[in-house]
Amino acid sequence: MRREGPSGSIQNISERDSFAALYEDRLAQLYAVEDRLAFGSLTMEGREPGEDDRYIGRLGMTDEDSHRILVDWRAPEAGTFYQATAFEPQGIARRRHLMLRGRTLVGLEDEVLSETFRGPTAGTGGDGALLAGLNAKRTGRMHDIVATIQSEQDKIIRRPMAGITLVQGGPGTGKTAVALHRAAYLLYTHRERLSRSGVLLVGPSSAFLDYIERVLPSLGETGVVMKSVGELYPGLVTTAEDTPASAEIKGRDVWKKILKRAVKQRQRNFPEPRPVNVEGFRTTITPGMVKHAQEKAKATRQPYNLAREAFAKTLMELITARVTEQVEAASPGSSADRSYVKDDVAASPDVRVALNLAWMPMTPERLLDELLSRPEQLVDAAAELSAAETAQLLRARRELVKDLSSRERRRTWTVSDVPLLDELADLLGPVTIPHALQDREEAEQDARDTHNAERTLENVDTMLANFGVDGVVTAEDIKKSLSVSAPRVTAASAADMDRSWAYGHVIVDEAQELTHMQWHTLFKRVPLKSLTVVGDIAQASTPGAARSWTQALSPFVEDRFEELQLTINYRTPRQISDAAVATARALGSDVQAPRPVRDGTAPVLTMTPGERWRDGLRSAVALEVEHADGGLVAAIVPSRALTAARAALAEFPAVRVLDAHEAKGLEFDSVVLMDPEAILDEASGRAGALYVAMTRSTQRLHVLGVDELAPELREILETVPEDHTPSKG
């Protein structure tokens, strides 16, 4: 398709590009699933091994005779691969895991589920495939778990799409993997509906989205819109954070009232009649005229900017009537057409200034910038906030922009500002071009198109005349051919560009971090309230985040959600998990600890003086890099030390240096956790951030205390046993 080149009509070129994009998407899908394409097989009861075995893979395949040779893992027939047990074999005699590297088979692992099975088996007959995946070194990118989905995970993945599915799970339980595989499953099962409306997946940070970006393509899906909370307002991408106090204030539900009041206050009246000049005729705009026009505009019940059109139309009609009276008085008895007066009124600078003073066109960015930088406006709009809270918002705004020019200042937004901008976009509506101006621009463009077409036709006619042929193409034909039709885009692409898009399903990961206003923004994106909400309420660390799922969701759906639990920790070794759980509970957090499936080593504790913390951090990281032996190492540090820590660890380019927020949802072979007390302090004493940081490791955790360490935390870290013999049962 690409080799055809830009030939033919505009329509032909557009169709060629559309087909090429379709083929490219299909090729991308096929290349993405090429690695480890098939990963399992099922031998049915009453059949001999190899006799019509059912093979499970990343997508479905048939041969040239339409005989199915590979079952898509999302198909109903594949469900038994994940759900069958020795107690409920569901007609399965042997479940075989195929371990591939590319197209090369490198291992087999069989589970016999039926007493009648007499065929050959391979492997340990247990969890070899699962443990191999858990013990593999991390690469900095999340891998799918399609070959090792466990029964409790599969039940969540295959739940019906309607309603709200809440998945509560502690660290390492595979919440994110379940969310991603559920997205792939829903797109497969509800292809027709979701291909039109799309699926939105929301994560806590851009680092998290980078980490998971390859999972869905490896499952055969490329049409999901993935965004962080700082990207939910189209055209804005931000990772900047407010102070904890400001973020908490901005997350409150009271902002719906504050912003509505702020918009209303932009509709003003004149304290006395205002003189205007219309082509030499002087008249006045009275407060009564403005009030009448405003009331008529409000009656339309349209957003602010759209209602302004009705206001401007009504007020200009009133002014036109006054000016027309003066024109007629100046020429008594004349029957001349007075329609030009309307255009004169619209062109009058005085009238335009008056219209804007009474009802200024407003963008969300401008209004919020003014609200957060002008004390008098914030005080008038935010009666629900105390003087200290108002001062906190204004101070935080100034601190964020103190080093920027006034032109740049308007572009500086935080993650907490995003839902406020989104709410204002609903209240304000789009800023529209006046009809007269729009008509003039369209007429000018049409004139330019006609001129270009006529010049082209002159050249064509001359060329044809040289061959003795009469021209058969008109200038209008050429002009139409040059009009490029709108490009064809997928639902995902269209949704990504449209703030008002209604998604068919929304998946929220690390959902415990969302404030009320962020939840409000998300629920506006999915009118049918079809959501998968994934998180661990004990890990909540964001200021303003809810302390229970009921508190988070009930304002939007009351009690109409179903909570499901993930109970097994596949990531974190028992010793590290025990230390993290004990720490969270000592800090007052009611943690429901998932059950670890692996043993490992106890956390390592070292101390460093505050003035030498860089040396201490380098030593700790060097030790963990040696132990990791090529695995992935991360240093999780307090936010205020992030820049300095990255500079101190410049000699370790492969080591990720993050704060606790950036580390959410990620996992590493080894983690150096520096100054846990400072991390706790930055989270205003909530245990969630520290709990998250302590549970990112799959192998080793090295805690680096700075100066002092709380006695209870030191005791926990120093008393975790090295080995562990699981209790019976």
N, C-alpha and C positions, 0 to 999 in steps of 0.2 A: 504494500500500500504506500509506503514512504517513497519508494523508487519511482512512483508514477509522477511525482513532481507537481508543482502548482499549475496544472493545465486545466482547461475547461472553464465552465462558468463558476461563479461564486458558490452556487448551490452544490455543484459537483465537488468542489474543493472542501466545502463544509462536510459533505457526506463522507468523503475520503478520510478526513481527519477523525470523524466520529468512529468509523470502522477501525481505523488504526488504533485509536484509544481503547476500543473494545478488545482488540486482539492483544494489546499491550497489557491490559488488566488481566486477561486470561493467562498470558505467558507468565506474568508476575506471580499469579496464583500457583501455577504448575511448578515454577522454579522454587517457590517457597515451601512446597510440600514434598519436594524431591528427596530431601534428607529424611531418612527413617520413615519412608512412605507407609510401609506396613509394619505393625508392631505387635500383632497378636492373632491367635486363631482359636477357634472353638471346635471341639469334637463333640458331637451330640450323642446322647445316650442311645444305645442300640445300634450305633454305627462303628465301623472299624476306623482306626486312625488313618487319615488321608482320604476317607470315603466321604466326599462332599463336605470337607471341613469348611467352616465359615471364617474367612480371613478379614481382619479388622484393620482399617487404615485411616489416614488423615482425610481422604476423600473417597468417594465411590468410583469404581471403575468397572466397565464391562468389556468383553471381547467383541470381535467383529460380528459374532452371532447374537449379541445382546445378552450373553450369559454373564451374570454378575460374578466377578472374580475378586472384588474387594468391596467391603461394606464400609460406608462412611461411619466414623465413630459416633456421629450424632443420630444416625438412623435408629428407629425403634428396635430393629433386629440386633443392633450392637449393644443395647442396654445390658443384656445379660453378661457381657464381658466384664462389666464393672460391678454388677449387683449380685451375681451368683455366689453362693457360699456352700460349704459342706452341709450346712443345716438346711439351706434352701437352694439346691443346685439348679433349679429352673430348667431342667432338661439338659444340662451340660455335664458331660462326663470328664472332659479334660480341658483346662484353660492353659494355653501356651503363650508365654511372652517371648517375642522375637526381639533380640537386641541387635540393632544394626548400626553400622557406621557408614553413612552414605547408602550404597546398595550392598554392602558386604555384611553378611551375617556373622556376628562375633560372639553370640551366646544365645542359649535357650534357657528358659525357666518354666517348668511345668507345675501345675496344681491339679491334682486328681480330686474331683468332687463327687464321684460316684463309686460305690463299692463294687459295681459290676465291671469297671474298666480294667482291662487286662493288657493294654498296649504298652509300648515303651515310654519312659519318662526321662527327663533331663533336668539338671540343676538340683537344688536343695529341696524343692517342693514347698518352698516358703515364700519369703518376701525378697528374694534376691534382686529382682529388677527394681523394686522400690528402694532398697538400701543402696544399690549401686548408684541410683540417681541422687539420693540424699548425700552420699559421701563424696560425690564428684566435686572437683574444685570449681569455684565460681569464676565467671568470666566477665562480670560487669553487666551482663545482659540476662534478663529472665528467660528461661526456657519453658516451653509448654510441659504439662504433666499428662498429656493425652494418653500415654502408654501406662500410666500408673495411677490414674484417678481411683480414689478409694470410694467405698460404698456410700458413706455419709456425704461425701462431696458430690457424687453422681446424682444423688436424690435431689440435691439443691440445683444442680446444673439443669436437670430435666424438668423442673417445676413449670407449670403453666405460666404464660407471660402476664396474664391479667393480674391486677392488684399489686400490692407492695410486698416483696419478699425481703425480709430483714435477716441478714446472716451475721450472727455474733460469733466471733472466734478470737481467741488469744493469739499471741505471737507464734508464727511458724505453723499455723493450722492450714495454710493454703488459701486464705481468703481471696487474695488477689488472683491466684490461679483459677479459683472457682468463678470469680467474676468474669474473667476473660473467656473461659471456656463456656460460660453461660451465654455470653454475647455471641460467640460462634454458634452455639446450639440454637438460640432464638432466630438468628439470621437464616439458618438452615431450615428450621421448622416453619417459620412464618415469612418465607422469602418474598412472597408477592406483596404482603402488607409493608414489611420493613424496607423493601427496596424503594418504596415510595416515600416513606416517612423517616427512615433512618434510625440509627442507634447512637446515643451520646454516652461516652464513657468519661467520667470526671475523676481526676486524680489530684493528690495534694500538691504536686510540684512538677516543674518541667523535668527535673532529674528523675522523678518517678516515671514520667511518661517515656523518657528516653530508655529507661530500664526495661519497660514492658513492650516497646514498640514492635518487636519482631514476633511476639507471641501469636497475635491474630493472623498475620500472613502465613505463619507456619501451620495454622489450622485451616487455611483455605479461605480466609476472609480479609478483605482489604477495604471494606466500605464503612468502617466505624469512625465517627468523629471523636477524637480524643483531645481533651482540653484539661488544663489545670484550672483551679478556681480563679486564678488571675487572668484567664483568657476568655471568660464567659461573656464579656462585652466585646462584640466584634470591632476590630480595628485597634484594640488595646491588648498588649501583652505586658504584664508586670509581675515582678517577683518582690518588689519593695514591700516592706512590712511597716506598719505603724508601731508606735510604742504599745506595750501590752494594755495599758489603760485606755488608750484611744481605740485600739482594735476592739476591746470589749464594749465600749460605748457605741461604736459604729455597727456592732452586730445586733443591737437590740431591735425588737419589733416596733418600738416607738418611732423609728425613722420613717415608716410609712405615713404617719401623721405629720411628722416634721416636714418631710419633703412636699407633701400635698399643700401644707400651709405656705411653704416657701414659694411654690409655684403661684398660688393664689395672690400672694403679696406682690407679684410682678405686674399685676393689673392695677394701675393707679388712675386717679382722677386729678383734675386741676383744681386748685383751691379757688380760682377765680377765672372769668372768661379769658381765653388766650387768643390774641390777634393773629391772623394769618393773611398773607398776600397771595392772591391768585391772579396772575397776569394783570397787575395794576388795580384789581378790585380788592378792597380791604373788608374783611368780615371777622367774626370771632367764633371760636369753638367754646361753647358754654359747658360747665360741669354737667348740666342736665342732658345735653347731647351725648356726652361721653358715657354717662350712666345708662342711658337708653341703649346705646350701641353695645355696651358691655353685657347688659342683661339679655339682649337678643342673642348675643354670641354664646353666652353660658347656656341658654336654652337649647342649643344644638347638642349639648352633652358630648362634644368632641374634645380631644386633647388640646392643650393650651395653644400650640402653634396653628392647628387646624381651625380652632375656634377664632383665632385672631383674624383669619380671612373674613369670617362673617362680621366681626367687629369692624374691620377696615372698610368693608363694603357698605355697611349701614352708616358709619360715620361720614364717609365720603358722599353718600347719597344726601345726607342732611346738609353737608357743606355745599354740595352742588346746587341744592334747592335754594340756599341763601344767595349764592353767587348769581344764579340764574335770575333771581328777582332783581338784583342790582343791574344786571345786563339789560333786562327788559325795561327797567325804570330809566336807564340811560338812552334807550331807543324806543320811546313809546309808539305804539301802533305798528311796529315792524313785525313782519311774519317770518323773519329769517330763521333758519334752522339753528337751534341752540345746543345741539348734541355735543358740539366741541367743548362745551364747558366741563363736561365730565372728564375729558382728557386733560384739560388745563388743571383741574383740581388734582388729578392723579400725579401730574408732573410738578406740582408746586413743592419746592423745598420746605416751605413752612409747614405744609400739611404733612409731609413725610416725617418731619421731626416731631410734630405733635402726635402722630400715630404711634411712633416708637416710644415716646415718653409715656404714653398712656398704656401701651401694650407692646413691649419690645419683643421681637423674635428672639428665641432663647434656645441654646443647645444644652444638653445635660452637662457637658464639660464646663461651660461658662457659668452656669448657675451654681454648680457644686463648688467651683473654684471661688466664686464670690462668697458663698455661704461659709466656707471654711477659712476665709481670709479677712472677712469684714465683721467685726464683733457685733455691730448694731443689727446686722441682718440675721446672724445666728441667734442672738438673744430673742429677737422678735419671732423667729420661726420655731425655736426649740424651747418652748415654755416648760417642757417636761424635764429638761436638764438643769442641774444645779449650776451655780456660778463656777464652782471648781471644775465641773465636767466641761462646761463651755470653754473655760480657760485652757483645759487640757487639749481639747480639739484644736483650738487656735494655735497653741504653742507647738503642738506636734506638726501642724501644717507649716509653720514658719521654719521649724528645724529641718524639715525635709527639703525645703527649697532655698535655704539661706545662701548657698553657693552657686545658684543658678541665675541667669539673667531673667528678666521679667517675661521675655518671650518664651523661654524654655519652661518657665514655672508652670504654665498651664498644662504642660504635657506630663507632669510628674504625678503619678497616681499610685496608690498602694492597693494591695489585694483587698483590703477592707473597703476601699472606695468602689470596687467593681459593682457590688449589688446596689449601691446608692446611685451610681450612674445608670444602671439598668432600670431601676425604678423610675428615675427621672425621664428616661427615654419613653416609658409608657405614659407618664403624666404629660409630657410636653408634645410628643408626636414629632414628625419630621418638620424641618424648616423648609417651607415650599417656596419656589420661585413665583413671584406675582404673575398672573396669567398674561398680562400685557407684555411683560418682559420675556416670558417663555415663548409667546407667539412670535415676538419680533425675532428672537434668536433662531427659532425654527424656520421662519421665512427667509432670514439671511442665509442659513445653511442650505435651504432649498435652492436659493438663487445661485449660490456657489456651485452646487451640484449640477444645475442646469447649464451654467457657463462652461464647466469642465466637460460635460457631455457633448455640448455643441462643438467645442474645439476638437474633441476626439473624432466626432462625426465628420468634420471638415477634412481631417487627415485620411479617414477611411474612404470617404467619397472620392477624394483625389486619387487614391491608390486604385480603387475599383474602376474609376473612369479610365485610367491608363490601360486597363485590361478590357475596356469596352463593356463594363458591367454597370447597371444602374444600382445605386444604393438602396437597400431594403430595410435598413435599420434606422429607427428614429432616435432622437436625443432622449426621449422618455424611456425607451428600451434600455439604452446604455445606463441611464441614471438608476433604473431599477436593478440592473445587474450589479451595480456598484454598492448597493445597499446590503451590507452584511447582516445576515440573520443572527439572532442570539445564539451563542454556542450551546450545544447540548451538554448538560452536566449531570452527574449522578445525584441522587438524593443527598448523599453525604456531602458532596461539594456544595450543593445549593444550601443545605442546612448550615454549613460552616460560615457562609457569607450573610446569613439572614438571622438577625437577632430575634425576630418574632416566629421563627420556625417551630412547628409543633412536632416533636419527636414521637416516634412510636414506642420507644422504650429508653429509659435512662438508667445507667449503672453508675453508682457512686462508690468509690473505694476510699478507705480511710474516712468514712462518713462521720465518725465521732468528732472530727475537728470543725465541722461546719457550724457557723452561727445561725441565728434565726433568719437574718436577712439573706444569707447565702442559700439557705433552704428555700426561702421565698423565691429567689431567682430561679432555682432549679425547678420548682413545682410549676412555674409559669411556662417552662419549656416542654412540659409533658401534661397536657390537659386531661388525658385519660387516666393519669396517675398510675401508670405502669412503670414500676421502678424495681431495681434490685439494689438494695442498700447493704453495704458490706463494711464492717468495722469492728472495733473492740472499744467499748465505752470506757474501759479502764485505762486505755492509752490516750484519752483526750488530754491535750495540753494547750490548745489554743484558747486565749482569753475570750470568754463569751460563749464557748462551746457548752452544749447541754451536759448535764450530769447523769442523764438516763435517756434511753431511747424513747420512752413515753414523752418526756419533756421536749425532745427534738421533733418528733413526728406528729404528736397529737394536735398542735395548732393547725395542721394542714389536712389530716385524715382521721382525727380523733383516734379511735382504737382499731381502725380498719387496716391493720398490718399483721403479718404472721412472722414471729421470730423463730428462727432455726439456729441450732448450735453446731459449731465445729469443735470437737472435743479433743482432737489428737494433734500434738505438736510434732510436725515432721522436720522442722528446721533446727531447733535449738537443743543442744545436749542437755541432759537432765541436770547436771551440776550448775550450768549457767542459768537454766530456767528456774531452778530452785532459788538461786541467789536473787534473781530479778523479782520473783514473786514475793520473797521474804522482804525485800527492800520496799516494794510497793505497799505491802500490807503494813510495814512499820511506819510508813508515811501516811497511813490512813486511807489508802485506796482499797476498795472491796474488789480484789482481783479474783476472777474465776479461772484458776490455772488449768490450761489444757495438759493432757498427759503426754510427756515426751516418749518417743519410741527409741531414742538412742542414748547411750552413755558417752561421756567425753572426759575432758579434764576440767578441774575446778578453776574458777577465775584466778588470775594472778593479780596481786596487789603490790604496788610500789608507791613510794612517796617521793616528792621533790620539793625543794624550797621554792617559794614564789618567785624570787628574783632569778632563779635558774630553771624556770619551767620549760624553756625552749630546749635546753640540754636534756632535761628529763624526758621530754616528748620524743626527741630524736633517738634516745637510747631505747625507749620502749618500742618505738616503731621498728628500729633496726632488729630488735629481738624477735618481733612478730613476723617480719619479712623473712627472717631465717627459718622460723618454724613453719611458715606457710609454704615454703618450697615451691614458689611459682603460683600459689593461690592468691586470691584477692584480699588485700589488707585495706582497712579504713581507719582513719583517726576521727573520732567524733568529739568535738570540742565546743565550749561555750560560744555563742554567736559573737560576743564582743571580742573574742580572741581568734576569730576565723581567719582574717587577713594575715595576722602575724603568724599563725600556725602554718598557713600555706607557704609563707616565705621561709619559715624555719625548716620545713620538710621538702624544700626544693630539690634536695639531692635524692629524693625518693619519688620520681615522677609517676610511678605506677600506683602509688598510694592515694586513695581518695580521701580528701579532707573535707568534712561536712559538719554542719551543726545538727542538732537533734531533729529539727524540722525537716531538713533536706534528706535525712536518713530514713524517713518514714517509708515503709514498704520495701526497702532495699535489704539485701543480705550479702554477707562477706564471709570468707573463710576465717578471718581473724579481725578483731576490733580492738583498738586502743581507745579507751574511754577516759578523757582527761577532765579533771576537776568536776566530779559529779555534783558537788554542792553548788557550784556556779550555775550549772545547767538547771538544777532544781530552783535556784533563786530566780533565773530568767523566766521560769514558768510560773512565777508567783506562788511557789510552794506546791503546785499540783504535781503528783507523782508521774503523770503520763509521759512527759518528755524523757525522764530518766529511765522509766520502764521500757520505752521504745529503744533508747540507746543501748540498754543492756541486753536486748534480745535480737540484735542484728546479726550475731555471729553464728556460724554453723560448726565451728571447731573450737576456737579459743577466744577468751575475753581477758584483756589486760586493763585493769583499772589503775589510772595514774592520779593519785591524790595530790593536791597542791597545798602546801603548808600543813593544814589540818584536815582531818576527816571525822565526820560525826561518829561517836562511839558505837551507835547501833549499826551503822553501815560497815564500819571496820569489823565488828563482831560477826556480822553476816558473812562477809567475804572471807574471813579467816577461819570459819568453822564449816564451810561446805566440804563434805567428804570427797576425796579423789575418786574412789570407786563406789560401785553401787550394785547390790544384788537385788534384783526386783523381787518384791514380796509376792507370795503365791496369789495368783488371780489378778 
